[in-house]
């Protein structure tokens, strides 16, 4: 067993040995320069250039989506195959879930507090009515817990991967990983494990290639965003609502999550600096699942997190740890209900904190996932959804900040879990655990 664990660890080290996700000062300067240049070029409103930016941004988004699902599956399978039913599996899971719920509840609570303090006013009825034409009605559906649970349980192997259903992929991966952990230690099992580890090495080779070309992607994403803002995407009438959503996200990122890490004995500035490549990718891809390959690489190479922790915690957090989504669902739901004439008592608002947290936990880490989930919730209540159409044009910017917050929270949970379990996992050198 010790030899098996050692071979798994060596395979992981080999997959990441030469990988540098851009933590060096030189590459960070390059990324920041691409951000500035892209923003300036987008501001010029040159139509052919903006079309090129849109094309390049779409290419990079698709590349990260392409590699995200197999990365999630292989990370969970290989980690559970190594950990199996050991006590340390339960330890890692318990820490990850505890920190996830604590940080997600904190994000929703911050959003509620800001909503009460700022007290956004109602929009004119004609504005809400006009927004109804922008609502993507094909995405609206009645949301029930039974339907949600059924949608997670796959009826064939390929469909979850083809549809990008992260929860279903996680379920399949967990089943395969645990099956490998408990199946007889035969030659066939060893061959299968080596094949999975080889696929994992291949994935990280592809990730290195994408990261090498990422400055071009950042240039395009920045130009695309700048052009949207210049075209009048931000609506002034929603300034108070935007203030609550953005303010809550920033407070969670700058105050709440660092406070969690300080209480656990970690230096949040160090964690932020070493995870900055993942945060940059999250900001522009607007997909925490799509960012997962970079998040894993940054955690293991820069933050020196034990692979047993990172390969188990980060895929789980990508699925259930949605700080930004919880705050958006809460604030947007309250804002829509308020404009629809619903009575918002303190008890109602507190109840919606729990609803928002539970809904966020079940949300997939894909672009606009929180928007469509909120849209479904409001539709199931019978609330007028025209306001969701008014919000839609500015959601691109909100989604960027939310995704960065989600990935920052994932990194924080991973760092805290790794710190708590330093020296308590098998083959886990305590010296590599301190991140302070």
C-alpha positions in Angstrom: 0.0 0.0 0.0 2.8 2.4 0.8 4.4 1.7 -2.6 1.1 2.3 -4.3 0.6 5.7 -2.5 4.2 6.6 -3.4 3.6 5.8 -7.1 0.4 7.9 -7.1 2.3 10.8 -5.5 5.2 10.5 -8.0 2.7 10.5 -10.9 1.1 13.7 -9.7 4.5 15.3 -9.1 5.5 14.4 -12.7 2.3 15.9 -14.1 3.1 19.2 -12.5 6.9 19.1 -12.3 7.6 21.6 -15.1 4.4 23.6 -14.8 4.6 27.3 -14.1 1.1 28.9 -14.0 2.5 32.4 -14.2 3.3 33.2 -10.6 6.6 34.9 -11.5 6.8 38.6 -11.5 7.6 38.7 -15.1 4.5 36.9 -16.2 2.3 38.8 -13.9 3.6 42.0 -15.4 2.8 40.6 -18.9 -0.7 39.7 -17.8 -1.3 43.1 -16.3 0.1 44.8 -19.4 -2.3 42.7 -21.6 -5.1 43.8 -19.4 -4.3 47.5 -19.8 -3.7 47.3 -23.6 -6.8 45.3 -24.2 -8.9 47.8 -22.2 -7.5 50.7 -24.1 -8.1 49.1 -27.5 -11.7 48.1 -26.6 -12.3 51.7 -25.5 -11.5 52.9 -29.0 -14.6 51.2 -30.4 -12.9 49.8 -33.6 -15.6 47.4 -34.9 -13.2 44.9 -36.7 -10.9 44.9 -33.7 -13.9 44.2 -31.3 -15.0 41.4 -33.5 -11.6 39.9 -33.3 -11.6 40.3 -29.5 -14.9 38.5 -29.3 -13.6 35.6 -31.5 -10.4 35.2 -29.4 -12.3 35.4 -26.1 -14.7 32.8 -27.3 -11.8 30.5 -28.3 -10.2 30.7 -24.9 -13.6 30.2 -23.1 -14.2 27.1 -25.1 -10.7 25.8 -24.5 -11.1 26.1 -20.7 -14.6 24.5 -20.9 -13.1 21.7 -23.0 -10.5 20.8 -20.4 -12.5 21.5 -17.3 -14.8 18.5 -17.1 -12.1 15.8 -17.7 -9.9 17.7 -15.1 -12.7 17.5 -12.5 -13.3 13.8 -13.2 -9.7 12.7 -13.2 -8.9 14.7 -10.1 -11.7 13.1 -8.1 -11.1 9.6 -9.4 -7.3 9.5 -8.8 -7.6 11.1 -5.4 -10.3 8.8 -4.1 -8.6 5.8 -5.6 -5.5 6.7 -3.5 -7.4 7.7 -0.3 -10.3 5.2 -0.5 -12.0 4.6 2.8 -9.2 5.8 5.0 -9.9 8.1 7.9 -8.1 11.0 6.2 -10.7 11.0 3.4 -13.4 11.9 6.0 -11.1 14.4 7.6 -10.5 16.3 4.3 -14.2 16.1 3.4 -15.4 17.4 6.8 -13.0 20.4 6.7 -13.9 21.3 3.2 -17.7 21.1 3.7 -17.5 23.0 7.0 -15.5 25.9 5.6 -17.7 25.9 2.5 -20.9 26.4 4.4 -19.3 28.9 6.8 -18.0 31.1 4.0 -21.1 30.8 1.9 -23.4 31.8 4.8 -21.1 34.7 5.5 -21.3 35.9 1.9 -25.1 35.8 2.0 -25.2 37.5 5.4 -23.0 40.3 4.1 -25.3 40.7 1.1 -28.4 40.9 3.3 -26.7 43.5 5.6 -25.8 45.7 2.7 -29.2 45.4 1.2 -30.8 46.6 4.4 -28.3 49.4 4.8 -28.5 50.7 1.2 -32.2 49.9 0.8 -32.4 50.0 -3.1 -35.5 51.8 -4.4 -38.0 50.5 -6.9 -37.6 51.0 -10.6 -40.3 52.6 -12.7 -42.9 50.1 -13.9 -42.3 50.9 -17.5 -38.6 50.0 -17.1 -39.4 46.7 -15.6 -42.0 46.0 -18.3 -39.5 46.9 -21.1 -37.0 44.5 -19.6 -39.4 41.5 -20.0 -38.4 41.4 -23.7 -34.8 40.6 -22.8 -35.5 37.7 -20.5 -34.4 34.3 -22.1 -37.7 32.6 -21.5 -36.4 29.3 -22.9 -34.2 29.0 -19.8 -37.1 29.5 -17.3 -38.4 26.5 -15.6 -40.1 25.4 -12.4 -37.4 24.5 -9.9 -38.2 21.6 -7.5 -35.8 19.7 -5.4 -37.0 16.4 -6.9 -36.2 17.6 -10.4 -32.8 18.9 -9.2 -31.9 15.6 -7.7 -33.0 13.6 -10.7 -31.0 15.9 -13.0 -27.9 15.0 -11.1 -28.3 11.2 -11.3 -27.0 10.1 -14.8 -28.8 7.6 -17.0 -25.7 7.0 -19.2 -22.0 7.6 -18.9 -21.5 10.1 -21.7 -24.4 12.5 -21.3 -23.1 14.3 -18.2 -19.7 14.9 -19.9 -21.4 16.1 -23.1 -23.8 18.4 -21.3 -21.2 19.7 -18.8 -23.3 18.6 -15.8 -20.7 19.1 -13.1 -22.7 17.5 -10.3 -23.3 14.4 -12.4 -19.7 14.2 -13.4 -18.7 14.5 -9.8 -21.1 11.6 -8.9 -19.6 9.4 -11.6 -16.0 10.3 -10.7 -16.6 9.6 -7.0 -18.2 6.2 -7.8 -15.3 5.2 -10.1 -12.7 6.5 -7.6 -14.2 4.6 -4.7 -14.6 1.6 -6.8 -11.0 1.6 -7.7 -10.1 2.1 -4.0 -12.0 -1.0 -2.8 -11.6 -3.3 -5.8 -9.1 -6.2 -5.6 -5.5 -5.1 -6.2 -5.1 -6.9 -9.5 -2.9 -6.2 -12.5 -5.9 -4.9 -14.4 -6.5 -2.3 -11.7 -2.9 -1.2 -11.8 -3.1 -0.8 -15.6 -6.3 1.2 -15.3 -4.8 3.5 -12.7 -1.7 4.1 -14.8 -3.9 4.9 -17.7 -5.8 7.5 -15.7 -2.6 9.0 -14.3 -1.3 9.2 -17.9 -4.4 11.1 -19.0 -3.9 13.4 -16.0 -0.4 14.2 -17.2 -1.7 14.9 -20.7 -4.3 17.3 -19.3 -1.7 19.3 -17.5 0.5 19.4 -20.6 -2.5 21.0 -22.4 -3.1 23.4 -19.5 0.6 24.5 -19.8 0.0 25.3 -23.5 -3.2 27.3 -22.7 -1.5 29.3 -20.0 1.5 30.1 -22.3 -1.0 31.7 -24.7 -3.1 33.3 -22.0 -1.8 36.9 -22.3 -3.5 36.9 -25.7 -6.7 35.8 -24.1 -6.5 38.4 -21.4 -6.0 41.1 -24.1 -9.1 39.9 -25.9 -11.2 39.6 -22.7 -10.2 43.1 -21.5 -11.0 44.6 -24.9 -14.4 42.8 -25.0 -15.3 44.1 -21.6 -14.1 47.7 -22.3 -16.2 47.8 -25.5 -19.3 46.6 -23.6 -18.9 49.3 -21.0 -18.2 52.0 -23.6 -21.4 50.8 -25.4 -23.5 51.7 -22.4 -23.9 48.3 -20.8 -24.0 49.7 -17.2 -27.4 51.0 -16.5 -27.5 54.0 -14.1 -31.0 53.3 -12.8 -29.7 50.2 -11.1 -26.8 51.8 -9.3 -28.0 51.0 -5.8 -28.6 47.4 -6.7 -25.2 47.1 -8.4 -23.7 48.8 -5.3 -25.1 46.1 -3.0 -24.1 43.2 -5.3 -20.6 44.5 -6.0 -20.0 45.9 -2.5 -21.0 42.5 -1.0 -18.6 40.7 -3.3 -15.7 43.0 -2.5 -16.3 42.9 1.3 -16.4 39.1 1.1 -13.1 39.0 -0.9 -11.2 41.7 0.9 -12.4 41.4 4.5 -14.4 38.2 5.3 -12.3 35.5 3.6 -8.9 37.0 4.7 -10.4 37.1 8.2 -11.2 33.4 8.0 -7.6 32.7 7.0 -6.1 35.0 9.7 -8.1 33.1 12.3 -6.6 29.8 11.0 -3.1 31.2 11.1 -2.6 31.9 7.4 -1.3 35.0 5.6 -4.1 36.0 3.1 -1.8 38.2 1.1 0.6 35.2 0.5 -2.3 33.0 -0.5 -3.7 35.7 -2.8 -0.4 36.3 -4.5 0.2 32.6 -5.1 -3.3 32.0 -6.4 -3.4 35.1 -8.5 -3.1 33.2 -11.9 -6.3 31.3 -11.1 -8.1 34.5 -10.0 -7.1 36.2 -13.3 -8.5 33.3 -15.3 -11.7 33.2 -13.3 -12.3 36.9 -13.8 -12.3 36.7 -17.6 -13.7 33.1 -18.2 -16.6 33.7 -15.8 -16.5 29.9 -15.0 -15.1 28.5 -11.8 -15.3 25.0 -13.3 -13.5 26.2 -16.4 -10.8 27.7 -14.1 -10.3 24.5 -12.1 -7.2 23.3 -14.1 -5.4 26.6 -13.3 -6.7 26.6 -9.7 -5.3 23.1 -9.2 -1.9 24.0 -10.7 -1.6 27.2 -8.7 -2.5 25.5 -5.5 0.0 22.7 -5.9 2.9 24.5 -7.5 2.7 27.9 -5.9 0.9 27.3 -2.6 2.5 23.9 -2.1 -0.8 22.3 -1.1 -0.8 18.6 -0.5 -2.2 17.0 -3.7 -4.3 14.7 -1.6 -6.1 17.9 -0.3 -6.1 20.0 -3.5 -7.3 17.2 -5.8 -10.2 16.4 -3.4 -11.2 19.8 -2.1 -11.0 22.0 -5.2 -13.3 19.9 -7.4 -15.8 19.7 -4.6 -15.5 23.5 -3.9 -16.0 24.2 -7.6 -19.3 22.5 -7.4 -20.7 23.6 -4.0 -18.6 26.5 -2.8 -20.4 29.5 -4.4 -19.9 32.6 -2.2 -20.6 35.0 -5.0 -23.6 33.1 -6.3 -25.2 33.0 -2.9 -25.0 36.7 -2.5 -26.3 37.3 -6.0 -29.3 35.0 -5.6 -30.2 36.6 -2.3 -29.8 40.3 -3.3 -31.4 39.8 -6.7 -34.3 37.8 -5.4 -35.1 40.4 -2.7 -34.8 43.2 -5.3 -37.2 41.5 -7.8 -39.7 40.6 -5.0 -39.5 44.2 -3.6 -40.3 45.6 -7.1 -43.1 43.1 -7.5 -44.8 44.3 -4.3 -43.9 41.3 -2.1 -43.7 42.2 1.6 -40.1 41.8 2.8 -40.1 41.3 6.5 -36.9 40.6 8.4 -38.0 37.0 8.8 -38.6 36.6 5.1 -35.2 38.1 4.3 -33.4 35.7 6.8 -35.3 32.8 5.3 -34.0 33.8 1.9 -30.5 33.7 3.2 -30.9 29.9 3.7 -32.6 29.5 0.4 -29.8 31.4 -1.4 -27.1 29.3 0.3 -28.8 26.0 -0.6 -29.5 27.1 -4.2 -25.9 28.2 -4.6 -24.5 24.9 -3.3 -26.4 23.1 -6.0 -25.4 25.5 -8.8 -23.0 24.4 -11.5 -19.9 26.6 -11.8 -20.6 27.7 -15.4 -21.1 31.2 -17.0 -24.5 32.8 -16.0 -25.4 29.8 -13.8 -26.5 32.0 -11.0 -28.5 34.2 -13.3 -30.6 31.4 -14.7 -31.0 29.8 -11.3 -32.4 33.1 -9.9 -34.6 33.4 -12.9 -36.1 30.0 -12.2 -36.6 30.7 -8.6 -38.4 34.0 -9.3 -40.5 32.3 -12.0 -41.5 29.5 -9.6 -42.7 32.2 -7.1 -44.8 33.9 -9.8 -42.9 37.1 -9.5 -42.7 39.4 -12.6 -39.4 38.5 -14.2 -39.1 41.6 -16.4 -36.6 43.0 -14.0 -34.3 40.1 -14.7 -34.2 41.4 -18.3 -33.1 44.8 -17.0 -30.3 43.2 -15.0 -29.2 41.0 -17.9 -27.0 43.7 -19.7 -24.9 44.3 -16.6 -24.7 40.7 -15.5 -21.5 40.2 -17.6 -19.6 42.4 -15.2 -21.3 41.1 -12.1 -20.5 37.5 -13.2 -16.8 38.3 -13.6 -16.5 39.5 -10.0 -18.7 36.7 -8.7 -16.5 34.0 -10.4 -13.3 35.5 -9.1 -14.9 35.6 -5.6 -15.9 31.9 -5.9 -12.4 30.8 -7.0 -10.8 33.0 -4.2 -13.1 31.2 -1.8 -12.2 27.8 -3.2 -8.5 28.7 -2.8 -9.2 29.9 0.8 -11.0 26.7 1.8 -8.3 24.6 0.2 -5.5 26.5 2.0 -7.3 26.3 5.4 -8.0 22.6 5.0 -4.4 21.9 4.0 -3.1 24.0 7.0 -5.4 22.2 9.4 -4.3 18.8 8.3 -0.6 19.6 8.0 1.4 16.5 9.1 -1.8 14.5 9.7 -2.0 12.8 6.3 0.0 9.9 5.3 3.1 10.8 3.2 2.4 14.4 4.0 5.6 16.3 5.1 4.6 19.0 7.6 7.3 21.3 6.5 5.6 22.0 3.2 2.3 22.9 4.7 2.9 26.3 6.2 1.7 29.1 4.1 2.4 32.1 6.2 
